[in-house]
Amino acid sequence: MRFGLRLPSFALGEETTGLAAMGAYLRHAEDLGFESAMLIDHLLVTPPAYRTTWLEPVSLLSALAGVTRTIRLGTLVLVLPFRDPVAFAKEWATLDVLSGGRSVLGVGVGWHEGEFATLRIPFRERGRRMNEMLEAVTALWAGDHVSYEGRFYRFDDLSLEPKPIQRPHPPIWIGGGTQPSEKIYGQQVDTIRPVLRRIAKYASTWVPHSSATAEMVAGDWEVIREEMAGFGRDPDEMTKVYSNFIHVLRPGESPESATDRFRVFSGMDLEYWQEFYLLGEAGALAERIREKIEALGGVEHVILNPLDWNPETLDMLASDVLPLVRA
């Protein structure tokens, strides 16, 4: 099992956290054994779930590539339908080269209609656009003189250079599935099967929603296995991730003490954070993480999202939480 971080690029503070501090934070994470650093992608503020936006992920990851050594750099998740396939293939290939082949492309379809309206992309097209993006981008990475004819994207006889160091392309993680927060994320039951089919067809790694219950995850996994068989893929090829926001309370510290930290980025209340995020003392959090790993039938990656850039937070995770999860 590998442990990684999702970075708090929203938590810049009154005095903006600079690249030097971010680099020091991640080099410390490397020393502690964290193997990946991932970023969220939001164009706008997306209430009520989030009350702030994150820094643009490809730009930040490119900068972080120069101030880190071994940690893998990626997105969890990047909204792929926002991008153009040729331009994005070039951008991400450049990131993979600059990082020495350390990039991980985690993608999703997006859920906030206002972001799509701002970019003049029809919201209902996002799933089909994502399918075409995945096909077009991976084709550009894998070969030369590539042509593509889709409903939304078309190009003829293109050769992209430089290609990613990782061949035929960087790992592709896809997030999605059933979740209990339909009123926030606008999820409809009839939209779940296409999401799971996309994961089964294109993903090397599945990232379920952190808020999904054990029953939801188990049901989704059965569908993914069924769909993978239909595509001629072995379900054992698919790896899985558990990810979530986390804040560790010291012994005897009240959950209310974390309210100001969560309010930095979330418009929800304490009850929501306690139910869906990881908020509590180390032993209780490790138990919740183990329960989710069991519900997933085992995972290869646990990605935790601290709420600040304080290296002491990493120390607490590495010394107090992760050993209990490993045990």
C-alpha positions in Angstrom: 0.0 0.0 0.0 1.3 3.4 -1.0 0.5 6.7 0.8 0.3 10.1 -0.8 -1.0 13.6 -0.3 -3.6 15.7 -2.0 -2.2 19.2 -1.6 -4.0 22.1 0.1 -3.4 24.6 -2.7 -6.5 26.5 -1.5 -4.8 27.2 1.9 -2.6 30.0 0.9 -3.3 32.2 4.0 -3.1 35.9 4.4 0.5 35.8 3.2 0.5 33.5 0.1 2.3 30.2 0.6 5.1 30.5 -1.9 6.8 27.9 -4.1 9.8 27.7 -1.7 7.6 26.7 1.2 5.7 24.3 -0.9 8.9 22.7 -2.1 10.2 22.4 1.5 6.9 20.8 2.5 7.0 18.2 -0.3 10.7 17.4 0.3 9.8 16.7 3.9 6.9 14.5 2.7 9.4 12.6 0.5 11.6 12.0 3.5 8.7 10.7 5.5 7.8 8.2 2.8 4.9 9.8 1.0 5.0 8.7 -2.6 2.5 11.0 -4.4 1.3 14.6 -4.4 -2.1 15.4 -6.1 -4.1 18.5 -6.9 -7.8 19.3 -7.2 -9.0 21.3 -10.2 -11.7 23.9 -9.9 -12.2 26.9 -12.2 -14.6 28.8 -10.0 -15.9 28.8 -6.4 -18.4 25.9 -6.2 -20.8 26.4 -3.3 -22.0 24.9 -1.0 -19.3 22.2 -1.1 -16.3 24.6 -1.6 -16.0 28.3 -0.7 -12.7 28.8 -2.5 -10.9 27.6 -5.6 -7.6 25.8 -6.1 -4.5 27.0 -8.0 -4.5 25.9 -11.6 -3.1 22.3 -11.4 -0.9 21.9 -14.5 0.9 25.1 -13.8 1.5 24.3 -10.1 2.6 20.8 -10.8 5.1 22.0 -13.4 6.5 24.3 -10.8 6.6 21.6 -8.1 8.5 19.3 -10.5 11.5 21.6 -10.1 11.5 21.7 -6.3 10.9 18.0 -5.6 13.0 14.8 -6.1 11.1 11.6 -6.1 7.4 12.2 -5.3 4.9 11.5 -8.1 2.9 14.5 -9.1 -0.7 14.5 -10.4 -4.3 15.5 -10.2 -7.1 14.1 -8.2 -9.0 15.0 -10.3 -8.5 17.3 -13.3 -11.7 18.2 -15.2 -10.7 16.9 -18.6 -13.7 18.2 -20.6 -12.5 21.8 -19.9 -9.5 21.2 -22.1 -8.7 20.9 -25.8 -7.1 17.5 -26.6 -4.1 18.6 -28.7 -3.2 21.5 -26.4 -3.6 19.4 -23.3 -1.6 16.5 -24.6 1.2 18.9 -25.2 0.9 20.5 -21.7 0.8 17.2 -19.9 3.6 15.6 -21.9 5.7 18.6 -21.0 4.9 18.1 -17.3 5.9 14.4 -17.6 9.2 15.4 -19.2 10.0 18.1 -16.7 9.2 15.8 -13.8 11.3 13.0 -15.1 8.4 10.7 -15.7 6.7 11.3 -12.4 3.2 12.5 -13.5 -0.1 10.8 -12.7 -3.1 12.0 -14.7 -6.3 11.7 -12.5 -9.4 12.9 -14.3 -13.1 13.4 -13.9 -16.0 14.8 -15.8 -16.7 17.7 -13.4 -20.0 18.5 -11.7 -20.4 22.3 -11.4 -22.6 23.6 -14.2 -21.4 27.2 -13.7 -17.9 26.3 -14.6 -19.0 24.7 -17.9 -21.3 27.7 -18.7 -18.3 30.0 -18.2 -16.3 28.0 -20.7 -19.3 27.8 -23.1 -19.2 24.0 -23.0 -22.6 22.3 -22.8 -22.9 20.6 -19.4 -24.7 17.5 -20.8 -21.9 16.9 -23.2 -19.2 16.5 -20.6 -19.2 12.7 -20.4 -19.0 12.1 -24.2 -16.3 14.9 -24.4 -14.3 13.1 -21.8 -14.4 9.8 -23.7 -13.2 11.5 -26.8 -10.5 13.4 -24.9 -9.1 10.2 -23.4 -9.0 8.5 -26.8 -7.5 11.5 -28.6 -4.9 12.4 -26.0 -3.6 8.8 -25.5 -3.4 8.3 -29.2 -1.3 11.5 -29.6 1.0 10.3 -26.8 1.4 6.8 -28.2 2.1 7.4 -31.9 2.9 9.7 -34.8 0.8 10.9 -37.8 -2.3 10.5 -35.6 -5.8 11.3 -37.0 -8.9 11.5 -34.9 -12.6 11.9 -35.9 -15.0 12.3 -33.1 -18.2 14.2 -32.5 -16.5 17.0 -30.7 -12.8 16.8 -31.6 -11.1 16.3 -34.9 -7.6 16.5 -36.2 -5.6 14.9 -39.0 -2.0 13.6 -39.3 -0.6 15.1 -36.1 2.7 14.1 -34.5 3.2 15.4 -30.9 6.6 16.1 -29.5 7.9 15.8 -26.9 6.0 12.6 -25.9 5.7 11.7 -22.2 8.7 9.8 -20.7 6.2 7.2 -19.4 5.2 5.0 -22.3 2.8 4.5 -23.8 1.5 7.2 -21.5 1.3 8.3 -17.8 -1.0 6.4 -15.5 -4.6 7.4 -15.9 -6.7 7.5 -12.7 -10.5 8.2 -13.1 -12.7 9.4 -10.3 -16.4 8.8 -10.0 -19.2 6.5 -8.9 -22.1 6.6 -6.6 -22.1 9.0 -3.7 -24.6 10.2 -1.1 -24.4 13.9 -1.8 -26.7 14.2 -4.8 -28.1 17.5 -3.6 -24.6 19.0 -3.6 -23.1 17.5 -6.7 -26.2 17.1 -8.9 -25.7 13.4 -9.4 -28.6 11.5 -11.0 -29.0 7.7 -10.8 -29.2 7.3 -14.6 -25.8 9.0 -15.0 -23.8 6.5 -12.9 -23.6 3.6 -15.3 -21.8 5.6 -18.0 -19.3 6.8 -15.5 -18.5 3.3 -14.4 -18.3 2.1 -18.0 -15.8 4.9 -18.7 -13.7 3.8 -15.7 -13.8 0.2 -16.9 -12.7 1.1 -20.4 -10.0 3.7 -19.9 -8.7 3.7 -16.3 -5.7 2.0 -14.9 -6.9 3.1 -11.4 -10.3 3.8 -10.0 -10.9 6.6 -7.4 -14.3 6.2 -5.7 -15.9 9.2 -4.0 -14.6 9.6 -0.5 -18.1 10.0 0.8 -19.4 6.8 -0.8 -20.7 4.2 1.7 -19.3 0.6 1.7 -22.5 -0.6 0.0 -22.2 2.0 -2.8 -18.5 1.1 -3.4 -19.3 -2.6 -3.5 -22.1 -2.1 -6.0 -20.0 0.1 -8.2 -17.1 -2.3 -8.2 -19.4 -5.1 -9.4 -20.5 -3.0 -12.3 -17.0 -2.0 -13.2 -15.9 -5.7 -13.1 -18.8 -6.6 -15.4 -18.0 -3.7 -17.8 -14.2 -4.6 -17.8 -15.1 -8.1 -18.9 -17.1 -6.7 -21.7 -14.1 -4.7 -22.9 -11.8 -7.8 -22.7 -10.0 -6.4 -19.6 -9.0 -8.4 -16.5 -10.5 -6.7 -13.4 -7.3 -7.6 -11.6 -5.6 -5.0 -13.7 -7.5 -2.2 -12.0 -6.0 -0.6 -8.9 -8.0 1.4 -6.4 -7.5 4.6 -4.4 -9.0 5.8 -1.1 -8.7 9.6 -0.7 -10.2 12.1 1.7 -9.6 15.4 3.5 -8.1 14.8 6.9 -7.5 16.7 10.2 -6.0 14.9 13.2 -7.2 16.0 16.6 -4.8 15.8 19.6 -6.0 13.6 22.5 -8.9 15.4 24.2 -9.2 18.2 21.5 -12.8 18.9 20.5 -14.0 18.6 16.9 -15.2 22.2 17.1 -11.6 23.3 17.3 -11.2 22.3 13.6 -14.1 24.4 12.4 -12.0 27.4 11.3 -9.7 25.1 9.4 -12.5 23.5 7.4 -14.2 26.8 6.8 -11.1 27.9 4.8 -12.3 25.8 1.9 -15.7 24.3 2.7 -19.1 25.9 2.9 -20.6 22.9 4.8 -21.0 22.5 8.6 -19.3 20.5 11.3 -21.8 17.6 11.1 -21.0 17.2 7.3 -17.3 17.3 7.9 -17.4 14.7 10.6 -19.6 12.4 8.5 -17.8 12.6 5.2 -14.3 13.8 5.9 -11.6 12.4 8.3 -11.9 14.5 11.5 -10.9 12.9 14.8 -8.1 11.5 16.9 -5.4 9.4 15.2 -6.7 6.0 16.3 -10.3 6.7 15.2 -9.1 8.0 11.8 -6.9 5.0 11.2 -9.9 2.8 11.9 -12.1 4.7 9.5 -9.5 4.5 6.8 -9.1 0.7 7.4 -12.8 0.2 7.1 -13.0 2.0 3.8 -10.0 0.0 2.5 -11.8 -3.2 3.5 -15.0 -2.0 1.7 -13.0 -1.4 -1.4 -11.6 -5.0 -1.2 -8.1 -3.5 -0.7 -6.5 -0.5 -2.2 -3.0 0.3 -3.6 -3.0 4.0 -2.7 -4.3 6.0 0.2 -4.3 9.8 -0.6 -4.8 12.1 2.3 -5.5 15.9 2.0 -4.3 18.0 5.0 -5.8 21.4 5.5 -2.6 23.4 5.6 1.1 23.5 4.5 2.4 22.9 8.0 5.2 20.2 8.0 4.1 19.2 11.5 0.8 18.0 10.1 2.8 15.6 7.9 4.8 14.4 11.0 1.5 13.7 12.8 0.2 11.7 9.9 3.4 9.7 9.4 3.9 9.0 13.1 0.4 8.7 14.5 -2.0 7.6 11.7 -0.2 5.7 9.0 1.4 3.1 11.2 -2.0 2.2 12.5 -3.4 1.9 9.0 -0.5 -0.3 8.0 -1.0 -2.5 11.0 
